[in-house]
Amino acid sequence: MDTATCILGIETSCDETAAALVRRNGDGSGEILSDIVFSQLDEHAAYGGVVPEIAARAHVERLDGLIARALDEAGIGLGDIDAVAATSGPGLIGGLIVGLMTAKALAAARGKPLYAINHLEGHALTARLTDRLEFPYLLLLVSGGHTQMILVRGVGDYERWGTTIDDALGEAFDKTAKLLGLPYPGGPQVERSAAGGDADRFSLPTPLRGDKRLDFSFSGLKTAVRQAAQAAAPLSEQDIADICASFQKAITQTLQERVARSLDRFSETFGQTRDRPALVVAGGVAANRMIRESLSDLCGKRGFRFVAPPMRLCTDNAVMIAWAAAERMAHGMESDGLDVAPRARWPLDENAAARIGHGKRGAKA
């Protein structure tokens, strides 16, 4: 398809309610016409994490108004859009139902195509909107629920090279923050505290160092943080800052070592056919400045282009959902029927084997 398309995107997979309008032009470029996100941080802060029932109820209460605001900011009506897209998984099933059912209603009422989008595909394709990347490229997806290295060959064509064998990186940040008594959400709090800490005070492990697999592991590091905190108790603010800085240093070293192996594999696989290949880092943890800087430095040394979408497009948003649908339309992929069901678990690479602690307990690595 070489004509411009305008897509309404809806995102309700976790604790952000979002709606956006995105236009994909015939030349492959894109424009964000509106981008509305309602964060539920205040609703969940008292519980130290996301409560699924509260999240779903907030989506119900907010979504219609956000869609109206998105249309108003874009200056268009429902009749002017070419399709409706909604996150269909993975995520909290209650929230997914709210967004997908709303999208179905709008699509049916206006006679528009419906695209049920994999949330991870939204992250995978965002750099095509922001940086006009060409295929193939590598994606490091780091969020509260996922830590994966993915080869992005094309729209709908993904190969998982590595994944966590236990905790996701965002989960490790959040649990470390909770252990140290820092408020929710944990990731930004750990980064903020680490800025005033001594990263060399505590010697923490870098899991899987030297392992030829491209997988990740963070549970052992989390255990080491707990042991360091217990040894230093009672903790002062400086103790907490030093633990956070040491934790962040270990995370950075782990990512550099793990990602370097993936960059090497990419170079071996594609040889000299690519001029300055790209590593894309996306997901909520990609907002961490130290992680961005260390991976950017690694890419510079390996001859790769480092691409990280703007912070607001790294966390959950509807722009990426609308853009993924626009990409699918442009590549002639069929829309979904109104009987499509949400999926709490939905791997981007459905052919990839499950890892222990990631989807199937006891599965072979």
N, C-alpha and C positions, 0 to 999 in steps of 0.2 A: 504494500500500500504506500503510494507516494504523495498522498494528500494529508493535510493537517487534520489532526483529531483532537478533541477535547474530552477529557475523562474526569469524572467525579470519583474521587477515592475516599474510602472509609477505613479507619483503623481502630480496632477495639480489642486487640489481642491480650492486653494486660491492664495497666493502670493509667494509660493515657487514652482519652477520647479525642479522635482527630478526624477532620474532613479537609479535603483540598481539591482544587481544580488545577489540572495540568494540561498544557497543550504540547503535542509533539508535532513538529513541522515536517514537511515532506523531505527535507534534507537531513533528517535525523536529529536536529537540534530540538531543544525543549524550552518551555517557559512555565514558570510557576505563577499561576494567575491568582491563587489564594492558598493560604496555609494556616489552618486554625487548629490549635492543640489545647485541650483542657487537661491539665495535670491533676491527678488525684492525690498528690503527696500528702496534703493535710488530712485527708480521710484515712490514710493508712499509717501515718507516722506514729500514732499512739500504740500500734500493734507491732511495730518494728519490722514490718514487711507487708506485702500485698495480701489482703483478705479477698478471696475470689467473689464471695457473695456481695461484699460492699462494692467491689469494682464493677460487677455486672449491673447493679442497681444504678450506679453513677452513670454508666453508659446509657441506660434507658432514659434517665432524666435529662441528659445533656445532648445526646446525639442529634436529635431533630433541630435544635437551635443552632448547633455548630454547622450543620449542613446549610441551613438558611443563611448564616453569616458568610460561609465560604462562597456561596452563590452570589450574595450581595457584593462582597469584596471583588469578585471576579467580574461583576457587571453583566452576568448572563443568567438565563433562566434554565430550568430543567429541560425545556424543549430544545435548547441549543447544544446540549452535550451529546456526544456520540456513543458513550457507554458508561456503565456504572461498575466500579470495582470495589471489592471489600476483602479484607484479610479473612481467609478461610481456615488458617492454621499456620504453624502450630501456635498454641497459646492456651489461655484459660477458657474452657469450653463455654462458660456462661457469657463471657464477653464476646467470644466469636459468634455465638448465636445472635446476640443483639445486632452486631454490625452486619452480618450476612443476611439476616431476615429483613433489615431495613433496606439493604441494597436490592434484595429480591423484590420488595414491594415497589420501590422506585422504578426498577427496570420493567416490571410487569405493567405498572400504571402508565408509563411513558413509551412502552414498546421499544426499549433500548437493550442492547446486548449486556449480559452480565458476565463479569470476570471474577472468579473466586481465586484470589491470589495467595500464594505461599509467602508468608511474612519474610522468610529468608531470601526469597527471590527478589523481594523489594530491596533488601540491603545489597544483594549481589549486583543489581542493575543501576543503583543510584548514581554511581560514578559515570555512567554513560550520559546521564542528564547533566551532571555538574562539570564533567571534564571531557566529554566527547570521546571516551576511550573506545578503542577498537578491540575486538576479540582476537586471541584469547588473552586473559590476564588472571592473576592470582588474587583471591580474596581471603583475608584474615578476618573472620567474623568473631568478635568478642563482645559478649553481652551477658546479662544475668542468667540466661538459660542455655547459651551456646558458646562453645569455643571450637572453631573449625577452620581448617585450611582447605579452600575449595578452588579447583581449576574451573574458571568460567570460560567455556568454549564458545557459547552463544546463548541466545534466548532459549530457555528450556533445556539447555545442555550443560550439565554440571557434574563434576567428578570430585568427590570428597577425598582429599589426600590425607587428612589428619583430623582427629577430633579428641576431645578430652576423654580419658578413661575413668574419670570420676566427677569432680566438680567443674562447673563452668567458671571462667575467670571472674565474671561479675559476682557470682555466688561467693567465691573466695574473698573478694573485697568486702561484701556485705557481712559475711560471717566474722571476718576479722574485726570489722568495725563494731559489731555487736559484742564480741568478746571483750573489746577494750572499752566498752561503755559509750561509744560514739553514737550520735543520733542517726536515724534513718533519713535518706538513703545513704548507705555506707560508703560507696565508692568515692564520691566527692569529699566526704568527711575524712577518709583515709588520706587522700591526696593533699587536702588542706593541712592536716596535722603533720604529714611527712615533710612539708616545706620547712618546718622549724626543727627537724630532727637530724640526728647523726646516723647516716645510713650504714656506717661501719661498726656501730656499737654491737649489734647482734649478728652472729654468723648464721644465716638461714640457708637451707638447701635449695638447689635449682633442680627440680625433679626431671628425670629422664635424660639428664645431660649425658651425651655420648650415645644414646639409643638411636639406632638407625631408622626406627619408625618415625613418622612425622606427627605422632600423637602428642597430646599434652596431659599433664597431671598436676593437680594443685592440692589434693587432700593432705599429702605429706607436709607440704609447706604450711598449710593451715594448722596442722598438729604442732609443728615446730613453733609457730607463733604463740599458741596456747602455752606451750612449755616455757617459752621465754617470758611470757607474762606472769606465769605462776612463780618463776624463779625470782622475778624482780618485784613481786607484790610486797606491800601495797604500792600501786602505781601512781607516780606523780604525773603531771601533765607532760614533763620532759621525757619520762619513761615511755609514755604513750607515743609521743612524737618520734622518739628514737625507734620504737618497734615498727611504727608505720613506715618510716623512712627505710628501715632495713627490709621490711616486707616488700615495699615498692621496688627496691633495688633488686631483690631476688626475682620478682615477677619480670622485671625488665630484662635481666640476664637470661631467664628461662625463655622468654619470647624471642630474644635475639638468636639464641642457639637453635631453637626449634624452627623459627622462620628461615634462618640461613640455609638449613637443609632443604627446605621447600624451594627457595630461590635457586639453589644448585640443581635441583631436579628439573625445574622449569627450563633452565638454561640447557641442560642435557637433552631434554625432550624436544625443544624447539630450535636449538642450535643458533645459528646466525640469521635465521629467517625473520627475526623480530628486531626492529630498531628501538632500543630502550624499552624493554617490556615493563609492565606496571604491576606493583603490589598495591591493592586497595585494602584499607583497614576501615571496617564499619562495625556498627553496634555501639551500645551505650558506653562500653569501656574505652572505645576509641576516642572519647572525649578527654581521657587522661593525658595531660600535656607531656609527662615524662615518657610515657609509652610511645606517643607520637614522635617525639624528638629522637628517641633511641632507634626506632624502626626506620625513620627517615635517614638517619645517619648510616644504618646498615645498608639500606637501598643504594645510597650514594656510593658506598664502597663496592657494591656488587654490580653497579651499572644498571640498576633498576630505577624507574620512576616511582616515587612514593605519592600515593593519592589517598587523601582522607577527606570525605565530604564535609561540608560545614557542620559544626556541632549539632545544630538543630535537625539535621538530616541523618545524624548517626543514631540518635535516640528514636523511639517509636514515633512515626509520623505517617500521615496519609499521602504525602507527596510521592513517596516511594511506591506506594500501592497503586496510585493512579498511573505513575510512570511505567511500572511493570506491565500493567494492562495495555497501555499505549504501545509498548514494545511488542507485546504479543499480537496486537491488532496489525501493527506494521509488518510483522513477519508472517501474516496470513494464518495465525493460529485460531482455532475455533473458540467461540465463547462457551460459557457453561450454561447448562440447563437450570431451570428453577428448582430442580430436585437435588442440586448439589448440596452435600452435607459438610458441616465444619469438621475439622480434624484437630484434636488436641495435640496429637503427634503427627508430624508430616515432614520427613527428611527431604532435604533438597535433592540429594542423590539417593533415589530409592533402591539402587542396586548395591549401595555400600553396606558392608557387614556391620552389625551392631557391636559396640564395644562394651566391656564390663562397666556397669554403672551408667551407661548412656543408652537408655531405652530398654535394654534387656539385661537383667542380672545374670551373671554367670556365663554370658556369651563369650566365645573365644575371641581373643584380640586379633 
